Amino acid sequence: MTQQKNVQPIRDQQQLEDMKWALKRHCSERDYILFVLGCETGLRVGDLLKLSTKQILTLKQTKQDSSGQGRQNAKNPRHVYRELL
């Protein structure tokens, strides 16, 4: 029987920056982009891997369009990303 692991999010900003730096320096650009996209959207790895280039470009455009509306009117980013999956 496998033991269930206790996985917690990284809450310290410095640890996030260190992880980004390490991924940029020692891993592929793909890994770095997936890490940052996962942190920004809250999507799970399986959901991130299903995204196509077209979906990511649509997300980028959606984010740019909603950035001028103010935070109270913008949709929750995770909901926007879920709609595209």
Phi and psi restraints in degrees (value plus and minus 20) as a CYANA .aco file:
   2 THR   PHI    -102.3   -62.3
   2 THR   PSI     125.2   165.2
   3 GLN   PHI    -108.4   -68.4
   3 GLN   PSI     114.3   154.3
   4 GLN   PHI     -96.3   -56.3
   4 GLN   PSI     113.5   153.5
   5 LYS   PHI    -112.6   -72.6
   5 LYS   PSI     125.9   165.9
   6 ASN   PHI    -114.4   -74.4
   6 ASN   PSI      82.7   122.7
   7 VAL   PHI    -124.3   -84.3
   7 VAL   PSI     106.4   146.4
   8 GLN   PHI    -139.0   -99.0
   8 GLN   PSI     128.3   168.3
   9 PRO   PHI     -90.9   -50.9
   9 PRO   PSI     137.0   177.0
  10 ILE   PHI    -100.6   -60.6
  10 ILE   PSI      98.7   138.7
  11 ARG   PHI    -123.9   -83.9
  11 ARG   PSI     -37.5     2.5
  12 ASP   PHI    -107.0   -67.0
  12 ASP   PSI     103.2   143.2
  13 GLN   PHI     -79.7   -39.7
  13 GLN   PSI     -57.4   -17.4
  14 GLN   PHI     -85.3   -45.3
  14 GLN   PSI     -58.2   -18.2
  15 GLN   PHI     -85.2   -45.2
  15 GLN   PSI     -58.3   -18.3
  16 LEU   PHI     -82.3   -42.3
  16 LEU   PSI     -65.5   -25.5
  17 GLU   PHI     -84.0   -44.0
  17 GLU   PSI     -59.5   -19.5
  18 ASP   PHI     -83.3   -43.3
  18 ASP   PSI     -60.7   -20.7
  19 MET   PHI     -85.9   -45.9
  19 MET   PSI     -63.0   -23.0
  20 LYS   PHI     -80.2   -40.2
  20 LYS   PSI     -64.4   -24.4
  21 TRP   PHI     -81.6   -41.6
  21 TRP   PSI     -65.3   -25.3
  22 ALA   PHI     -83.9   -43.9
  22 ALA   PSI     -61.3   -21.3
  23 LEU   PHI     -86.0   -46.0
  23 LEU   PSI     -60.7   -20.7
  24 LYS   PHI     -84.2   -44.2
  24 LYS   PSI     -59.4   -19.4
  25 ARG   PHI    -102.2   -62.2
  25 ARG   PSI     -59.4   -19.4
  26 HIS   PHI    -131.3   -91.3
  26 HIS   PSI     -30.2     9.8
  27 CYS   PHI    -142.8  -102.8
  27 CYS   PSI    -199.1  -159.1
  28 SER   PHI     -96.5   -56.5
  28 SER   PSI     141.4   181.4
  29 GLU   PHI     -81.9   -41.9
  29 GLU   PSI     -53.7   -13.7
  30 ARG   PHI     -78.2   -38.2
  30 ARG   PSI     -66.3   -26.3
  31 ASP   PHI     -83.0   -43.0
  31 ASP   PSI     -62.0   -22.0
  32 TYR   PHI     -82.4   -42.4
  32 TYR   PSI     -66.5   -26.5
  33 ILE   PHI     -83.7   -43.7
  33 ILE   PSI     -62.7   -22.7
  34 LEU   PHI     -82.9   -42.9
  34 LEU   PSI     -59.5   -19.5
  35 PHE   PHI     -84.2   -44.2
  35 PHE   PSI     -69.0   -29.0
  36 VAL   PHI     -84.6   -44.6
  36 VAL   PSI     -63.6   -23.6
  37 LEU   PHI     -83.0   -43.0
  37 LEU   PSI     -59.8   -19.8
  38 GLY   PHI     -84.4   -44.4
  38 GLY   PSI     -60.1   -20.1
  39 CYS   PHI     -86.4   -46.4
  39 CYS   PSI     -61.0   -21.0
  40 GLU   PHI     -94.7   -54.7
  40 GLU   PSI     -52.0   -12.0
  41 THR   PHI    -122.5   -82.5
  41 THR   PSI     -45.8    -5.8
  42 GLY   PHI      61.2   101.2
  42 GLY   PSI     -11.3    28.7
  43 LEU   PHI     -96.4   -56.4
  43 LEU   PSI     132.5   172.5
  44 ARG   PHI     -99.9   -59.9
  44 ARG   PSI     142.1   182.1
  45 VAL   PHI     -76.4   -36.4
  45 VAL   PSI     -64.3   -24.3
  46 GLY   PHI     -79.7   -39.7
  46 GLY   PSI     -58.4   -18.4
  47 ASP   PHI     -89.9   -49.9
  47 ASP   PSI     -59.4   -19.4
  48 LEU   PHI     -83.6   -43.6
  48 LEU   PSI     -60.1   -20.1
  49 LEU   PHI     -88.9   -48.9
  49 LEU   PSI     -41.5    -1.5
  50 LYS   PHI    -100.3   -60.3
  50 LYS   PSI     -35.8     4.2
  51 LEU   PHI     -87.0   -47.0
  51 LEU   PSI     120.8   160.8
  52 SER   PHI    -120.0   -80.0
  52 SER   PSI     147.3   187.3
  53 THR   PHI     -79.0   -39.0
  53 THR   PSI     -61.2   -21.2
  54 LYS   PHI     -81.1   -41.1
  54 LYS   PSI     -61.0   -21.0
  55 GLN   PHI     -85.2   -45.2
  55 GLN   PSI     -60.4   -20.4
  56 ILE   PHI     -86.3   -46.3
  56 ILE   PSI     -60.4   -20.4
  57 LEU   PHI     -84.9   -44.9
  57 LEU   PSI     -56.8   -16.8
  58 THR   PHI     -84.3   -44.3
  58 THR   PSI     -61.2   -21.2
  59 LEU   PHI     -82.3   -42.3
  59 LEU   PSI     -61.7   -21.7
  60 LYS   PHI     -81.0   -41.0
  60 LYS   PSI     -65.2   -25.2
  61 GLN   PHI     -84.4   -44.4
  61 GLN   PSI     -61.8   -21.8
  62 THR   PHI     -81.4   -41.4
  62 THR   PSI     -61.8   -21.8
  63 LYS   PHI     -85.5   -45.5
  63 LYS   PSI     -62.1   -22.1
  64 GLN   PHI     -84.8   -44.8
  64 GLN   PSI     -59.7   -19.7
  65 ASP   PHI     -86.6   -46.6
  65 ASP   PSI     -58.2   -18.2
  66 SER   PHI    -105.9   -65.9
  66 SER   PSI     -32.1     7.9
  67 SER   PHI     -87.0   -47.0
  67 SER   PSI     -47.6    -7.6
  68 GLY   PHI    -105.1   -65.1
  68 GLY   PSI     -28.4    11.6
  69 GLN   PHI    -102.9   -62.9
  69 GLN   PSI     -33.9     6.1
  70 GLY   PHI      71.8   111.8
  70 GLY   PSI     137.0   177.0
  71 ARG   PHI     -87.8   -47.8
  71 ARG   PSI     -55.4   -15.4
  72 GLN   PHI     -89.0   -49.0
  72 GLN   PSI     -47.0    -7.0
  73 ASN   PHI    -113.7   -73.7
  73 ASN   PSI     -36.9     3.1
  74 ALA   PHI     -94.6   -54.6
  74 ALA   PSI     125.2   165.2
  75 LYS   PHI     -91.6   -51.6
  75 LYS   PSI     136.0   176.0
  76 ASN   PHI     -81.8   -41.8
  76 ASN   PSI     105.5   145.5
  77 PRO   PHI     -74.5   -34.5
  77 PRO   PSI     -58.0   -18.0
  78 ARG   PHI     -83.3   -43.3
  78 ARG   PSI     -56.3   -16.3
  79 HIS   PHI     -88.0   -48.0
  79 HIS   PSI     -58.4   -18.4
  80 VAL   PHI     -81.8   -41.8
  80 VAL   PSI     -64.7   -24.7
  81 TYR   PHI     -88.1   -48.1
  81 TYR   PSI     -58.2   -18.2
  82 ARG   PHI     -81.9   -41.9
  82 ARG   PSI     -57.4   -17.4
  83 GLU   PHI     -81.6   -41.6
  83 GLU   PSI     -50.7   -10.7
  84 LEU   PHI    -100.3   -60.3
  84 LEU   PSI     -38.7     1.3
